[in-house]
Amino acid sequence: MRHDATLKSLGEFGFIDRIARRAPDGSGVVLGIGDDAAAVAPSAGNLTLITTDMLVEGIHFDLAFCDAFSLGRKALSVNLSDIAAMGGTPRHALLSLAVPPSVDLALLDDMLQGMMQRAAEFGVSLIGGDTCSSPDRMVLSLTVLGEQLPERIVRRSGACPGDAVCVTGTLGDSALGLQLLKKGDRDGFLIARHLDPTPRVREGRALADAALPSAMIDLSDGLLADLQHILDSSSVGARLRMADIPLSPAFREKLPAMSEEARCLALSGGEDYELLFSVPPSRMSALRSVMQETGTPLAVIGVITETKRLAVADADGIELPLQTKGFDHFAGS
C-alpha cells in the first residue's frame, strides 16, 4: 500500500480487513470480526458492564494539534475509564468509525495502532463495529464491554453522610493542557495529560474488590459537575476543602495554586479521567493500604453531608462561589 493512499483507494471492505488484521482474538472471544455479530463468553458469575462514547472531530478533538496515535489511545481510554468507575474489568470493544473517503490511510493506521496499543495494555479485544463514509469530519464511537461480580459493582448512588470524598491523581491538568495546546505548545506533562489520559482501571478494580467505595464516578466533566452526579444519585451533599484539591507540580509551575484561574481549572476543568469516590470513615485505613499497593496518589478532599448542597471552603473556612454546571453539548457550554 502506498504511503499516500487514501481510504477511498482501499474501499470499505479492504479497510475492515485492515482493521481485523490488527485485532487478534483475546480471552473470552468465541467469534470476533468477520461474522454478522461477535460472540463472547463472560466469566462465570459476572455481570456484563457496557459503556459507549462518541468522539466527533471539531468538538472532542482537533487533528491540528492532536496526533492520530494519541487520538486512538484516548478514544479507547475514555471508555475504559467508565468501566473503571464501576469497579469492573474491561474485556471487549466495538469500534464504529465514520471517515471522509479522502482521509490518508497512514493517519488511520496510526490511530488504530494507538488504539490497539491501549487495548493490549488492559487486555481488551476489538471484536467488531461498523464503518461508513462521512462528508467532512471523522467520528469515532467506541463501545466497551467489561465485567464484575454483581455484589462488587460500584454505583453513583451509595454515598452517605460522614463518608470521605476522595480522588486519585491530580486535577486540572487536562484542561490546562488544552489551553497550552491552543497557544501552540505541543509537548510536556500537561499536554500528555490531555491527549493521552490514563484510565484508572487497576485502581477501580482494586477499590471495588476491597469493597471500599460507597459511590464512585470518573472525572470527565470536571470535579464539581461529576461530584454533583454522585450527590444527586445519593440524595446527599458535600463540603470540599480547596486546599486539599490535588494539583500537580507542572500545574503549580504554570499557575499560582490559589489564583482564580487555578481554582476554576481544578474544580471545573474536564477530562482528567481520575476516579472520584466516597468511602466510609471506618474503611479509611484499608483504603490507604489498597492505594499504596497501586502506587497511585490519593487525596481526601472533603466529606459527604446530610444537607443536600455542594460547598467548597477556602483555608479560612469561607465558602467560595461555585459554578457546578458541566459541559452540555446541546446548551453549547
N, C-alpha and C positions, 0 to 999 in steps of 0.2 A: 504494500500500500504506500503510495506517495505521501511524503510529509505534508504536502499542501492539499491533500484530498479533503473533500467536504462530505458531510452527511448525505447530501443528495447523490454524490457519486457512488456511495456504498449501498444506499437503499435501506428500507426499514428492516427487512429480514436479515440482511447482512449485518446490520447494526446489532440486532438481537443476538445473532450468533457471536458477534464480537464481545458482547456483554457476558454471554453464557460461558465463553472460554475463560473468563476471569472469575467465575463464581463456582468453585468446586463445592460439591455437596458436603455438608457437615453433619454433626451429631443430630440425630432425630429426623433427618431428611429422608423420606421414603421416595418421593418424586420431586425433583427440582424443576429447573427451567426446561421447557420442551414439550410439556403437555398443556391441556386447556386449563388445568389447575394444579397447584402444588399439593403435596401430601406430606404432613409431618406428624411425628409421634411424640406427644407430650410425655414428660417424666411422670411416673406413677404418683398419684395423689395430688398433683399440682393443678392449679387453675392457670388458664392462659390469660396473660395481660396483653392488651392490644392498644397501640397508640399510633397516631399519624400526624405528620406535619408537612406543610407545603412551603416551599421557598420560591418566591417569584422575583425574577431579575428586575431591578429597578425599585423594588420595595424591600426585599430582605438582603439582597447582595448586589454589588456593582462590580462587574468584571474589570473596571478601570483600576480598581485597587484591591481586588480580591483574586488571588491566583486560583486556577481551576483545581489544583491538587488540594489546597486548603478548603475550597468550597465542598469538594466531595467528602472530606473528613467531617466538616461541620454539619453538612446535611444529615449525615447519619447520627452525629453526636447529639443533636437536639432531641432526636427520638430516644436514644439510649438514656438520656437524662430523665425523660418521663418514666421509663421503666425503673430507673434508679430511685426515683421519688416514691415509688410504690414498694420499694424493697425487693424488687424482682431481679431475675437474671435474663438478659436479652438472649434470644436464640436465633430468630429468623427475621428476614427483612424482605419487603416488596418495594420495588422502585418503579414509579410511573414518571415518565420524562417526556415533556413537550419541548421540541427544539426546532428553530428555524433550519431549513434544509441547507442554508449557506454556511452553517457553523463548521469550523475546521475540526476534523476528526482528532487532531492532536490535542485540542482543548478537551474534547470529550474523553479521550484516553486518559489524560491527566486527572480529570475529575473522577473517573471510575477507579483509577489507581489509588487515589486518596481515599475513596470510599471503601475499597476492598482492604486497604491497609488498616483503616479504623475498625472494620468488621473483624479482621483477623485478631486484632488486639483484644477483642472482647468475645471471641468465639461465636460470632454471628455469621450465618449463612444467607446469602442472597438467593431466594427461591423463586422469584418471578416478578411480574409487574406489567407495565404497558409502555408503549412508545407511540407518539403521534407528532405531527408537524405543528409548529407554532408560527404565526405570521411575523412576529417581530421580537420575541424575547424567550428566554429559557425559563421553564417551570419544572421544578423538581418536587415530587410528592413521594415521601417515604412512609411506609407502614412497618412498624417493628412489632414482632410478637415475642413476648417474654413469658416467664412463669415464676410462680412462687406457691408454697403451701398456703391454703386458704386462710389459716389462722395467723400467718405471718405477713400478710399483705397490709401495708400501711396506707391509711386513707388521710384525707384532709380533716376529717370530722371528729377526731378524738381528743383535741386539746382541752385541758381542764384548768380552772383557776389554780394558781400556785405552780404550774409547770414552768420550767425554764425554757426560754426561747433561745435556740442555738443555731449556729450556721457554720458550715465548713468554709475553708479557704478565706479569700478576701473579696471585698465588694467594690464595685465602681470601676474596676479595671477595664472591662469590655467597653463600657460607654465612653471612657476617656480614650481608649484605644481607637474607637471610631472617630472621635474628634480629631485625633492626631492623623489618622488616615486621610481625612478630608482636608487637612492642612498640608498634606504632601509627604508625611513620614511613611516609611514602608517597612520598618523592622523595629525590633525591640520587644520587651516583655509585654507591654500593654497592647501592642499591635497583635501579638500572638494570642493574647487572651481573647481578643475579639474574633480573629479569623479562625482560630483553632482551639476552641474551648475543650476542656477535658471533662467528660461526663463522669459523675461520681458513682459509678456502678458498683464498684467493690465496697465503697463506704455505705451505700444504701443497703446493699445486701447484708453487710456485717451488722448494721444497726437493726435491721428487721429480724435477722436470725437470733439476735440477742434480746429481742422484744423490748427495745428501748424507747423508740419514739411513740408518743401518743397520737401525733399527727405529723405529716411531712409533705413537702412540695419542693419542686426545683425552681430556682430563681431565673425565670426567663423574662418577666416583665418588670422586674425591679423589686427590691425588698418590701417596700410598703404595699405595693399592689398585690404581690403574691402572699404576703402575710395576711392581708385582708381576706383572701380566699379561705385561708385556714380559719380565721376568726368568724367569718360568715357561716362556714360549714359547721363549726363547733359551737356557735352561739355564745361566744366569749369575746373579751377584749384583750389588749396587751399594752404594756408600757415598756418602751425600749430606752436604753441609755446610749446617747450619741457617742460618748467617749469610748464605748466598748465595741462599736462597729469596726470590724477588722479592715484595715487599709494596708495595701502592700507597700514596701519601700519605694517601688517605682512610682506608685500613685502619689505618695507623700513627697517625692522628689519634684513632681510636676506641680502639685497644688498644696498650699498650706492646709493642714488637716482640718482646721476649724473654719475655713473660708466658706462662704455661701455656696460657691460652685462645687467644692468638695462634698459638702453635705448633700447637695442635690444629686450628684452623681452616685454617691454611696447609698442613698436612700431610694432613689427612683431610677437610676440607670439600669438598663436591662441586659440580658444575655450573658450574665456571669455563669449560669448553669451550675451554681453551687446548691447544696441541699440546705433547706431551712426547715427546722423541726422543733417540736416541743417534747420535753422529757420531764416526767415526774421527779420531784426532789429526791425521792428515795433511790432513784436509779442513776444519779449523777456520778457516783464513784465508778459504777460499771461502765457508764458512758465514756469517761476519761480513759479507762483501760482499753476499751474497744478502739477508740480513736487513736490512741497511742500505737496500737498494733497496725493500724492502716498507715500511719505516718502522715496523715492529713491534718492540717491545723484546725482547731476547734475554737470557736468563740461563743461565750454565753452573753447574749446581748440584751436580755430583758426577761420579763415574766408575763405569763398569761393572767389576766384579771377577770373578775366576775362582771365588772362594768363593761358593757359592750361598746367600747370605743378604743381607738388606737392612738396612743400618745408617744411622743419622743421627747425626752428631757435632756437638757444640756448638763454640764458638770455641776452647775449650781442648783439643779433640780427644777429649772424653769422650762416649761413646755415650749417646744418650737412649733411655729406654724407649719402645717403639712399639706402636701398635695399628694394624695394617695392614688389618684387615678392612673392606671397603667395605659399602655399603648392600646388604642382601639382602631382597628383597620377601617371601620366604617364611619367613625367620627373624624378620622384624619388627624388624630393626636394621641 
